[in-house]
Amino acid sequence: MDRMVDLRSDTVTKPTPKMRSAMMSAEVGDDCYGEDATVNELERLAAEKVGKEAAVYVPTGTMGNTAAILSHTHPGDNIIVDIECHIYYYERGNMASLGGVMPVVMASDDGCPEPDKVEEYLQRDVTRFPRTGLVCLENTHNRRGGRTIPLERMKTIREVTAKYGRPVHLDGARIFNAAHALGVEAREIASYVDSVMFCLSKGLSAPVGSMIAGSAEFIQKARIARKRLGGAMRQAGVLAAAGIVALTEMTDRLVEDHQNAKILAEGLAQIEALELNPEKVETNIVIFDTKPLRLTAAEFGEKAIKRGVKVSLYGPTTVRLVTNKDVSREDTLYAVDVLVDLMKETLS
Ligand SMILES: Cc1ncc(COP(=O)(O)O)c(C=O)c1O
């Protein structure tokens, strides 16, 4: 079998030829002395894209979120998070082990904590209860199938937190996907938060790196947190050069990934038992349950890979598909054929 369509994640994307040549010729210096011209340019550009005063380059999204949490909070604080958010679900308890911060975990349909519930925590007497130092949002929301949080919802959270002088951090790993789906610029989404982390290494296809953006004062703190986490780099311009290409050339094409995800969702929705609603697919992620197929996710994944499609095992009976630059429309149609055949066979 020649063809292998990799739908596990948008992190599997390879750098473009333009990225590779930009990396080759990047002007570099010691970034810890602020002397790497390419990193400086990436940070300027990143801040501009999300309408913030300043930005700092970090090796990963996880480090970006952790550095933001360390910069906003004090040990013993609470932070409010959605139960399915990446910070809580995947980031290895960094907030607790590195920041001494406890999560207050909230559940909601769209991944945005309920403002009333948030206010309940913010208004508590800090001499008797832990201080709630931060609210974290995720847009788009990975585990909720790449859904967007509507701007109205973000605005309400912002209004509530502002009343108590507490910040909001956005895990905007896929903020440019959210921007396309909401029909706004990324900076409009970021205008409802104090800090934002976004990834260059997912759909934007850079090999490495994420950005944290916020006020100049906050970014100064984030630089110190990055150092604490061991993430201050030297001639990082070699990597940042690809990040500049990601931000200048790769955001518009995310629309193609969204179109392909719709093709996948509409194709798979032919299998009624799956109860997959394509209208809920807003960006580049499709999630479905394999229970109706009487298969575990692992069994489904094994069958799919034998036929040339790689999927992500998201839970014991949950599979995630993520469209990305290295999966063309033709590949997507092929994946639909393969997966629909596989499902029909298991149901027959
Ligand atoms: C929503 C979200 N936030 C943060 C991250 C972390 O990024 P990284 O893998 O670069 O640490 C991811 C990665 O998949 C993600 O999906």
The ligand as an ORCA input file, in Angstrom:
! r2SCAN-3c Opt
* xyz 0 1
  C      -5.202     23.282     22.728
  C      -3.758     22.964     22.912
  N      -3.043     23.698     23.772
  C      -1.736     23.464     23.973
  C      -1.079     22.473     23.297
  C       0.367     22.198     23.611
  O       1.248     22.415     22.569
  P       2.666     21.655     22.539
  O       2.409     20.288     22.025
  O       3.490     22.512     21.613
  O       3.198     21.662     23.933
  C      -1.787     21.673     22.382
  C      -1.094     20.583     21.650
  O      -1.663     19.720     21.054
  C      -3.171     21.933     22.188
  O      -3.910     21.198     21.348
*
